Amino acid sequence: MADSSFDVVSKVERQEVDNALHQAEKELNTRFDFRGTGAGIEWSGEESITLTADTEERLKAALDVFKEKLIRRDISLKAFDAGEPAQSGKIYKLTGSLVQGISTENAKKISKKIRDEGPKGVKAQIQGEELRVSSKKRDDLQAVIALLKGEDFGIALQFVNYR
């Protein structure tokens, strides 16, 4: 019997983030408490998002609105790395970026966790920005998924290509 396997990845659907951004932008334009505060949100490149407002408090409130929209679209907040608010003239700006892919360092941590605490006979291979986990028993793979879901590696993990 062939080995069963699955991939551990950290990806975000750009379209879902785009939808969350447009929903947040719409709310910032229509909500009474944001009128006249210059609050706005927009893409500033392929993987980064810029929020602007007249005061730091309004900027943080706009960030909360955007995070709420991400949560509603089932996007983990670990996938959005928000920077610190910085004053630029009369306007406060905050630039955040989307975190995609598993770094080599995190892949090694995940692989070590599987080796140390996972079932025997489970193999983990680092393949670029993802991790392939394989085993002869599917129950062992389910146990590994449960183990990884219980841990916090600082990134959003998804489990794909389960076969």
FIKOLZA-1660 file (N, C-alpha, C; in steps of 0.1 Angstrom, whole numbers, plus 5000, padded with zeros to 4 digits):
% residues 163
   i   px   py   pz ch aa at
   1 5008 4988 5000  A  M  N
   1 5000 5000 5000  A  M CA
   1 5009 5013 5000  A  M  C
   2 5005 5022 4992  A  A  N
   2 5013 5035 4991  A  A CA
   2 5011 5043 5003  A  A  C
   3 5021 5052 5006  A  D  N
   3 5020 5061 5017  A  D CA
   3 5009 5072 5014  A  D  C
   4 5002 5075 5025  A  S  N
   4 4993 5086 5025  A  S CA
   4 5000 5099 5028  A  S  C
   5 4996 5111 5023  A  S  N
   5 5003 5123 5027  A  S CA
   5 4994 5135 5026  A  S  C
   6 4999 5146 5032  A  F  N
   6 4993 5159 5030  A  F CA
   6 5003 5170 5031  A  F  C
   7 5000 5182 5027  A  D  N
   7 5009 5193 5027  A  D CA
   7 5005 5203 5037  A  D  C
   8 5015 5208 5044  A  V  N
   8 5012 5219 5054  A  V CA
   8 5017 5232 5047  A  V  C
   9 5008 5241 5045  A  V  N
   9 5011 5254 5037  A  V CA
   9 5006 5266 5045  A  V  C
  10 5011 5277 5042  A  S  N
  10 5006 5290 5047  A  S CA
  10 5003 5299 5036  A  S  C
  11 4991 5299 5031  A  K  N
  11 4987 5307 5020  A  K CA
  11 4974 5315 5023  A  K  C
  12 4973 5326 5016  A  V  N
  12 4960 5334 5018  A  V CA
  12 4955 5337 5004  A  V  C
  13 4942 5335 5002  A  E  N
  13 4936 5338 4990  A  E CA
  13 4935 5353 4988  A  E  C
  14 4942 5359 4978  A  R  N
  14 4943 5373 4976  A  R CA
  14 4929 5379 4974  A  R  C
  15 4920 5371 4967  A  Q  N
  15 4907 5376 4964  A  Q CA
  15 4899 5378 4977  A  Q  C
  16 4900 5369 4986  A  E  N
  16 4893 5371 4999  A  E CA
  16 4898 5383 5007  A  E  C
  17 4911 5385 5006  A  V  N
  17 4917 5397 5013  A  V CA
  17 4912 5410 5006  A  V  C
  18 4911 5409 4993  A  D  N
  18 4907 5421 4985  A  D CA
  18 4892 5424 4989  A  D  C
  19 4884 5413 4990  A  N  N
  19 4870 5415 4994  A  N CA
  19 4869 5421 5008  A  N  C
  20 4877 5416 5017  A  A  N
  20 4877 5421 5031  A  A CA
  20 4881 5436 5031  A  A  C
  21 4891 5440 5023  A  L  N
  21 4896 5453 5022  A  L CA
  21 4885 5462 5016  A  L  C
  22 4878 5458 5006  A  H  N
  22 4867 5466 5000  A  H CA
  22 4855 5468 5010  A  H  C
  23 4852 5457 5018  A  Q  N
  23 4842 5458 5028  A  Q CA
  23 4846 5468 5038  A  Q  C
  24 4858 5468 5043  A  A  N
  24 4863 5477 5053  A  A CA
  24 4863 5491 5048  A  A  C
  25 4867 5493 5035  A  E  N
  25 4867 5506 5029  A  E CA
  25 4853 5512 5029  A  E  C
  26 4844 5504 5025  A  K  N
  26 4830 5508 5024  A  K CA
  26 4824 5512 5038  A  K  C
  27 4828 5504 5048  A  E  N
  27 4824 5507 5062  A  E CA
  27 4830 5520 5067  A  E  C
  28 4843 5522 5064  A  L  N
  28 4850 5534 5068  A  L CA
  28 4843 5547 5061  A  L  C
  29 4838 5545 5049  A  N  N
  29 4832 5556 5042  A  N CA
  29 4818 5559 5047  A  N  C
  30 4811 5550 5052  A  T  N
  30 4797 5552 5056  A  T CA
  30 4795 5553 5071  A  T  C
  31 4804 5548 5080  A  R  N
  31 4801 5549 5094  A  R CA
  31 4803 5564 5099  A  R  C
  32 4793 5567 5108  A  F  N
  32 4793 5581 5113  A  F CA
  32 4805 5585 5121  A  F  C
  33 4811 5576 5129  A  D  N
  33 4823 5580 5137  A  D CA
  33 4835 5581 5129  A  D  C
  34 4835 5577 5116  A  F  N
  34 4847 5579 5107  A  F CA
  34 4846 5591 5098  A  F  C
  35 4834 5598 5098  A  R  N
  35 4832 5609 5089  A  R CA
  35 4842 5620 5092  A  R  C
  36 4849 5625 5083  A  G  N
  36 4858 5637 5085  A  G CA
  36 4871 5634 5091  A  G  C
  37 4874 5621 5093  A  T  N
  37 4887 5617 5100  A  T CA
  37 4897 5613 5090  A  T  C
  38 4894 5613 5077  A  G  N
  38 4904 5610 5067  A  G CA
  38 4908 5595 5067  A  G  C
  39 4899 5587 5073  A  A  N
  39 4903 5572 5074  A  A CA
  39 4901 5566 5061  A  A  C
  40 4911 5558 5057  A  G  N
  40 4911 5551 5044  A  G CA
  40 4920 5539 5045  A  G  C
  41 4917 5530 5035  A  I  N
  41 4925 5517 5034  A  I CA
  41 4926 5514 5019  A  I  C
  42 4938 5510 5016  A  E  N
  42 4941 5506 5001  A  E CA
  42 4953 5497 5000  A  E  C
  43 4954 5491 4989  A  W  N
  43 4965 5482 4985  A  W CA
  43 4977 5492 4983  A  W  C
  44 4989 5488 4987  A  S  N
  44 5001 5496 4984  A  S CA
  44 5012 5486 4979  A  S  C
  45 5008 5479 4968  A  G  N
  45 5017 5469 4963  A  G CA
  45 5010 5456 4962  A  G  C
  46 5018 5446 4959  A  E  N
  46 5012 5432 4957  A  E CA
  46 5008 5426 4970  A  E  C
  47 5016 5428 4981  A  E  N
  47 5013 5421 4993  A  E CA
  47 5012 5430 5005  A  E  C
  48 5011 5443 5003  A  S  N
  48 5010 5452 5015  A  S CA
  48 4997 5461 5014  A  S  C
  49 4993 5465 5026  A  I  N
  49 4980 5473 5027  A  I CA
  49 4984 5485 5035  A  I  C
  50 4979 5497 5031  A  T  N
  50 4981 5509 5039  A  T CA
  50 4968 5515 5044  A  T  C
  51 4968 5518 5057  A  L  N
  51 4957 5524 5063  A  L CA
  51 4961 5539 5067  A  L  C
  52 4952 5548 5065  A  T  N
  52 4955 5562 5069  A  T CA
  52 4944 5568 5077  A  T  C
  53 4947 5578 5086  A  A  N
  53 4937 5585 5093  A  A CA
  53 4943 5598 5099  A  A  C
  54 4935 5607 5104  A  D  N
  54 4940 5620 5110  A  D CA
  54 4946 5618 5123  A  D  C
  55 4940 5608 5131  A  T  N
  55 4946 5606 5145  A  T CA
  55 4950 5591 5146  A  T  C
  56 4958 5589 5156  A  E  N
  56 4963 5575 5159  A  E CA
  56 4951 5566 5163  A  E  C
  57 4942 5572 5171  A  E  N
  57 4931 5564 5176  A  E CA
  57 4922 5560 5165  A  E  C
  58 4919 5569 5155  A  R  N
  58 4910 5565 5144  A  R CA
  58 4917 5555 5135  A  R  C
  59 4931 5556 5134  A  L  N
  59 4938 5546 5126  A  L CA
  59 4937 5532 5132  A  L  C
  60 4938 5531 5146  A  K  N
  60 4937 5519 5152  A  K CA
  60 4922 5513 5151  A  K  C
  61 4913 5522 5151  A  A  N
  61 4899 5518 5150  A  A CA
  61 4897 5513 5135  A  A  C
  62 4903 5519 5125  A  A  N
  62 4902 5515 5112  A  A CA
  62 4908 5501 5110  A  A  C
  63 4920 5499 5117  A  L  N
  63 4926 5486 5117  A  L CA
  63 4917 5475 5123  A  L  C
  64 4910 5478 5133  A  D  N
  64 4901 5469 5140  A  D CA
  64 4890 5465 5130  A  D  C
  65 4885 5475 5123  A  V  N
  65 4874 5472 5113  A  V CA
  65 4879 5463 5102  A  V  C
  66 4892 5465 5097  A  F  N
  66 4898 5456 5087  A  F CA
  66 4900 5442 5093  A  F  C
  67 4905 5441 5105  A  K  N
  67 4907 5428 5111  A  K CA
  67 4894 5420 5112  A  K  C
  68 4883 5428 5116  A  E  N
  68 4870 5421 5117  A  E CA
  68 4865 5416 5104  A  E  C
  69 4868 5423 5093  A  K  N
  69 4864 5418 5080  A  K CA
  69 4872 5406 5076  A  K  C
  70 4885 5406 5080  A  L  N
  70 4893 5394 5077  A  L CA
  70 4888 5382 5084  A  L  C
  71 4884 5383 5097  A  I  N
  71 4879 5372 5105  A  I CA
  71 4866 5367 5098  A  I  C
  72 4857 5376 5094  A  R  N
  72 4844 5372 5088  A  R CA
  72 4847 5364 5075  A  R  C
  73 4858 5366 5068  A  R  N
  73 4861 5359 5056  A  R CA
  73 4870 5347 5059  A  R  C
  74 4871 5342 5071  A  D  N
  74 4879 5331 5075  A  D CA
  74 4893 5332 5072  A  D  C
  75 4899 5344 5073  A  I  N
  75 4913 5346 5071  A  I CA
  75 4919 5348 5085  A  I  C
  76 4929 5340 5088  A  S  N
  76 4936 5341 5101  A  S CA
  76 4943 5354 5103  A  S  C
  77 4942 5360 5115  A  L  N
  77 4949 5373 5117  A  L CA
  77 4964 5371 5117  A  L  C
  78 4969 5359 5118  A  K  N
  78 4983 5356 5117  A  K CA
  78 4988 5358 5103  A  K  C
  79 4979 5358 5094  A  A  N
  79 4983 5360 5080  A  A CA
  79 4985 5375 5076  A  A  C
  80 4981 5384 5085  A  F  N
  80 4983 5398 5083  A  F CA
  80 4992 5404 5094  A  F  C
  81 5003 5409 5089  A  D  N
  81 5013 5415 5099  A  D CA
  81 5012 5430 5098  A  D  C
  82 5006 5436 5108  A  A  N
  82 5004 5450 5109  A  A CA
  82 5016 5457 5115  A  A  C
  83 5020 5467 5108  A  G  N
  83 5032 5475 5114  A  G CA
  83 5028 5484 5125  A  G  C
  84 5036 5494 5128  A  E  N
  84 5034 5504 5138  A  E CA
  84 5028 5516 5131  A  E  C
  85 5019 5524 5138  A  P  N
  85 5014 5536 5132  A  P CA
  85 5026 5547 5132  A  P  C
  86 5027 5554 5121  A  A  N
  86 5037 5564 5120  A  A CA
  86 5031 5577 5115  A  A  C
  87 5036 5588 5120  A  Q  N
  87 5030 5601 5116  A  Q CA
  87 5037 5606 5104  A  Q  C
  88 5030 5610 5094  A  S  N
  88 5035 5615 5082  A  S CA
  88 5029 5628 5079  A  S  C
  89 5035 5639 5084  A  G  N
  89 5028 5652 5083  A  G CA
  89 5017 5653 5092  A  G  C
  90 5005 5656 5087  A  K  N
  90 4993 5657 5095  A  K CA
  90 4985 5643 5096  A  K  C
  91 4990 5634 5088  A  I  N
  91 4983 5621 5087  A  I CA
  91 4991 5610 5093  A  I  C
  92 4984 5600 5100  A  Y  N
  92 4990 5588 5105  A  Y CA
  92 4988 5577 5095  A  Y  C
  93 4999 5569 5093  A  K  N
  93 4999 5558 5084  A  K CA
  93 5003 5545 5091  A  K  C
  94 4997 5535 5086  A  L  N
  94 5001 5521 5091  A  L CA
  94 5002 5512 5079  A  L  C
  95 5013 5505 5077  A  T  N
  95 5014 5496 5066  A  T CA
  95 5015 5482 5071  A  T  C
  96 5007 5473 5066  A  G  N
  96 5007 5459 5070  A  G CA
  96 5010 5451 5058  A  G  C
  97 5015 5439 5060  A  S  N
  97 5017 5430 5049  A  S CA
  97 5011 5416 5051  A  S  C
  98 5008 5409 5040  A  L  N
  98 5003 5396 5041  A  L CA
  98 5015 5386 5042  A  L  C
  99 5014 5377 5051  A  V  N
  99 5024 5367 5054  A  V CA
  99 5020 5354 5046  A  V  C
 100 5029 5351 5036  A  Q  N
 100 5026 5339 5027  A  Q CA
 100 5038 5330 5028  A  Q  C
 101 5036 5317 5028  A  G  N
 101 5046 5307 5028  A  G CA
 101 5052 5304 5042  A  G  C
 102 5058 5293 5043  A  I  N
 102 5064 5289 5056  A  I CA
 102 5079 5291 5054  A  I  C
 103 5085 5299 5063  A  S  N
 103 5099 5301 5062  A  S CA
 103 5107 5288 5066  A  S  C
 104 5119 5287 5062  A  T  N
 104 5127 5275 5065  A  T CA
 104 5128 5273 5080  A  T  C
 105 5130 5284 5087  A  E  N
 105 5131 5283 5102  A  E CA
 105 5118 5277 5108  A  E  C
 106 5106 5282 5104  A  N  N
 106 5094 5277 5109  A  N CA
 106 5092 5262 5104  A  N  C
 107 5096 5259 5092  A  A  N
 107 5094 5246 5086  A  A CA
 107 5102 5236 5095  A  A  C
 108 5114 5240 5099  A  K  N
 108 5123 5232 5108  A  K CA
 108 5116 5230 5121  A  K  C
 109 5110 5240 5127  A  K  N
 109 5103 5239 5140  A  K CA
 109 5091 5229 5139  A  K  C
 110 5084 5230 5128  A  I  N
 110 5072 5221 5126  A  I CA
 110 5077 5207 5124  A  I  C
 111 5087 5205 5116  A  S  N
 111 5093 5192 5114  A  S CA
 111 5098 5185 5126  A  S  C
 112 5105 5193 5135  A  K  N
 112 5110 5188 5147  A  K CA
 112 5098 5185 5157  A  K  C
 113 5088 5193 5157  A  K  N
 113 5076 5190 5165  A  K CA
 113 5070 5177 5161  A  K  C
 114 5069 5174 5148  A  I  N
 114 5063 5162 5143  A  I CA
 114 5072 5150 5147  A  I  C
 115 5085 5151 5146  A  R  N
 115 5094 5141 5149  A  R CA
 115 5094 5137 5164  A  R  C
 116 5094 5148 5173  A  D  N
 116 5094 5146 5187  A  D CA
 116 5081 5141 5193  A  D  C
 117 5070 5147 5189  A  E  N
 117 5057 5144 5195  A  E CA
 117 5047 5136 5187  A  E  C
 118 5050 5135 5174  A  G  N
 118 5041 5128 5165  A  G CA
 118 5042 5113 5166  A  G  C
 119 5033 5106 5159  A  P  N
 119 5033 5091 5159  A  P CA
 119 5046 5086 5152  A  P  C
 120 5050 5074 5155  A  K  N
 120 5062 5069 5149  A  K CA
 120 5058 5065 5134  A  K  C
 121 5068 5066 5125  A  G  N
 121 5066 5063 5111  A  G CA
 121 5061 5074 5103  A  G  C
 122 5060 5086 5109  A  V  N
 122 5055 5098 5101  A  V CA
 122 5068 5105 5097  A  V  C
 123 5068 5108 5084  A  K  N
 123 5080 5116 5078  A  K CA
 123 5075 5130 5074  A  K  C
 124 5084 5140 5076  A  A  N
 124 5081 5153 5072  A  A CA
 124 5092 5158 5063  A  A  C
 125 5089 5163 5051  A  Q  N
 125 5099 5168 5042  A  Q CA
 125 5097 5183 5039  A  Q  C
 126 5107 5191 5039  A  I  N
 126 5106 5205 5036  A  I CA
 126 5107 5206 5021  A  I  C
 127 5097 5212 5015  A  Q  N
 127 5097 5214 5000  A  Q CA
 127 5094 5229 4997  A  Q  C
 128 5105 5237 4997  A  G  N
 128 5103 5251 4994  A  G CA
 128 5096 5258 5005  A  G  C
 129 5085 5264 5003  A  E  N
 129 5077 5271 5013  A  E CA
 129 5066 5262 5018  A  E  C
 130 5066 5249 5017  A  E  N
 130 5056 5241 5023  A  E CA
 130 5063 5228 5029  A  E  C
 131 5055 5220 5036  A  L  N
 131 5060 5208 5042  A  L CA
 131 5051 5197 5038  A  L  C
 132 5057 5186 5034  A  R  N
 132 5050 5174 5030  A  R CA
 132 5051 5164 5042  A  R  C
 133 5040 5159 5047  A  V  N
 133 5039 5149 5058  A  V CA
 133 5034 5137 5052  A  V  C
 134 5041 5125 5054  A  S  N
 134 5036 5113 5049  A  S CA
 134 5037 5102 5059  A  S  C
 135 5029 5092 5058  A  S  N
 135 5028 5080 5067  A  S CA
 135 5021 5069 5060  A  S  C
 136 5023 5057 5065  A  K  N
 136 5015 5045 5059  A  K CA
 136 5001 5045 5064  A  K  C
 137 4999 5051 5077  A  K  N
 137 4986 5050 5083  A  K CA
 137 4979 5064 5082  A  K  C
 138 4967 5065 5077  A  R  N
 138 4960 5077 5077  A  R CA
 138 4956 5083 5091  A  R  C
 139 4954 5074 5100  A  D  N
 139 4951 5078 5114  A  D CA
 139 4963 5086 5120  A  D  C
 140 4975 5082 5116  A  D  N
 140 4987 5089 5121  A  D CA
 140 4987 5104 5115  A  D  C
 141 4983 5105 5103  A  L  N
 141 4982 5118 5096  A  L CA
 141 4972 5127 5103  A  L  C
 142 4961 5121 5107  A  Q  N
 142 4950 5128 5114  A  Q CA
 142 4956 5133 5128  A  Q  C
 143 4964 5125 5134  A  A  N
 143 4970 5128 5147  A  A CA
 143 4980 5140 5146  A  A  C
 144 4987 5140 5135  A  V  N
 144 4997 5150 5132  A  V CA
 144 4989 5164 5130  A  V  C
 145 4978 5163 5122  A  I  N
 145 4970 5175 5120  A  I CA
 145 4965 5181 5133  A  I  C
 146 4960 5172 5142  A  A  N
 146 4955 5176 5155  A  A CA
 146 4967 5182 5163  A  A  C
 147 4978 5176 5162  A  L  N
 147 4990 5181 5170  A  L CA
 147 4994 5195 5165  A  L  C
 148 4994 5197 5152  A  L  N
 148 4998 5210 5146  A  L CA
 148 4988 5221 5149  A  L  C
 149 4975 5217 5149  A  K  N
 149 4965 5227 5152  A  K CA
 149 4965 5232 5166  A  K  C
 150 4970 5223 5175  A  G  N
 150 4971 5227 5189  A  G CA
 150 4983 5235 5192  A  G  C
 151 4993 5237 5183  A  E  N
 151 5005 5245 5185  A  E CA
 151 5003 5258 5179  A  E  C
 152 5011 5268 5184  A  D  N
 152 5011 5281 5178  A  D CA
 152 5025 5284 5173  A  D  C
 153 5027 5284 5159  A  F  N
 153 5040 5286 5153  A  F CA
 153 5041 5301 5148  A  F  C
 154 5031 5309 5151  A  G  N
 154 5032 5323 5147  A  G CA
 154 5027 5326 5132  A  G  C
 155 5023 5315 5125  A  I  N
 155 5018 5317 5112  A  I CA
 155 5005 5309 5110  A  I  C
 156 4998 5313 5100  A  A  N
 156 4985 5306 5097  A  A CA
 156 4988 5293 5089  A  A  C
 157 4984 5282 5094  A  L  N
 157 4987 5269 5087  A  L CA
 157 4974 5264 5081  A  L  C
 158 4975 5258 5069  A  Q  N
 158 4965 5251 5062  A  Q CA
 158 4970 5237 5058  A  Q  C
 159 4961 5228 5058  A  F  N
 159 4964 5214 5054  A  F CA
 159 4957 5211 5041  A  F  C
 160 4965 5208 5031  A  V  N
 160 4960 5206 5017  A  V CA
 160 4965 5193 5011  A  V  C
 161 4960 5189 5000  A  N  N
 161 4964 5177 4992  A  N CA
 161 4964 5165 5001  A  N  C
 162 4954 5163 5009  A  Y  N
 162 4953 5151 5018  A  Y CA
 162 4949 5139 5009  A  Y  C
 163 4958 5129 5008  A  R  N
 163 4955 5117 5000  A  R CA
 163 4962 5105 5006  A  R  C
% end
